[in-house]
Amino acid sequence: MPEHTLATRPAHNLTVIVPTLMEEQAIGQVLDELLQNGYRNIIVVDGGSTDKTREIAISKGVNVCIQPGKGKADALRYGISIANTQLVAVMDGDYTYPAQELQKLYQKAIQGYDLVIGSRVPDPGAQPAAFKIGNKILTAFFNILFGTHLSDVLSGMYIVRKEALSNALFEMKGFSVESEIAAHIASTTGKIAEVPIRYRKRIGKKKLGKTAGIRIALDMLRLAWRYNPLLLITGTAALLLIPGLAIAAWVGYRYLFHGISHFVWGIIAIVLTAVGFIALLLAMLTVYLKHMELRITRTIQTLKEQTPSQPAPHAHSSTKT
């Protein structure tokens, strides 16, 4: 189907997955918005709600299933596995993400991206200041670990190409699944884009606890170890520059202004600084090699897409006379 035709019919070429858990106050409005915008291929994956979440979703005529396992990661893994389209949209069931914004993400996705994230632009009062700051810190941390330039890696609205997640492990639990999907795409194809979207005040009780940010940061470290362990090792070793330079400054100050020599501390400073500097160079080389790997991977994929498939050769029989 031509790309321009797809662009005018996102509802027919997109499966929308809505993971839910105790969202009876919001799920009805979320599904109404999706249906009003023409989306019919909707899968509500429920995590075992004991309120009326499933009943309300069923009354809207959408596909409702109970997830195997527990947590958002298991819900998304199951929903993506049963989706019958290559492009899959994910959005939370708490009313924070307007269904109208999916069109913008879809327009970007059909340009060849494997992951298009909706970068949240909150309405006044929609997101507490603590969550804004925490999200910026976690996104910056993710960018350092994976060499990306994202502004909202933890957004709950995005479109992903199902094929790009074919070998994803989905090991992270809870709300770390967004960073796992982004880490997988960043480390395999690098085809990630962002689109600014509106973010509204949620309906119902917030599920993120005070320690969620720490858990997500630790999971990002685990993801970095999985996808690029050399960068994590060299990057950590590069931190030795900090105590090395601090000790060197102290030794120099004591010698220049007080005439006191600290030979042992001087040797320690030299060793730490040298090791940290070498590790920093190796970390920079690792990032360069990873970017080169992604460029080669994208080039190979482009060549495969542009090369027409060759028909299978026909068998010929010969007859001796």
Beta strands, then each sheet from edge to edge (+ up, - down):
strand 1: 14-20
strand 2: 42-46
strand 3: 63-66
strand 4: 87-90
strand 5: 115-122
strand 6: 158-161
strand 7: 192-199
sheet 1: 3+ 2+ 1+ 4+ 6- 5+ 7+
end
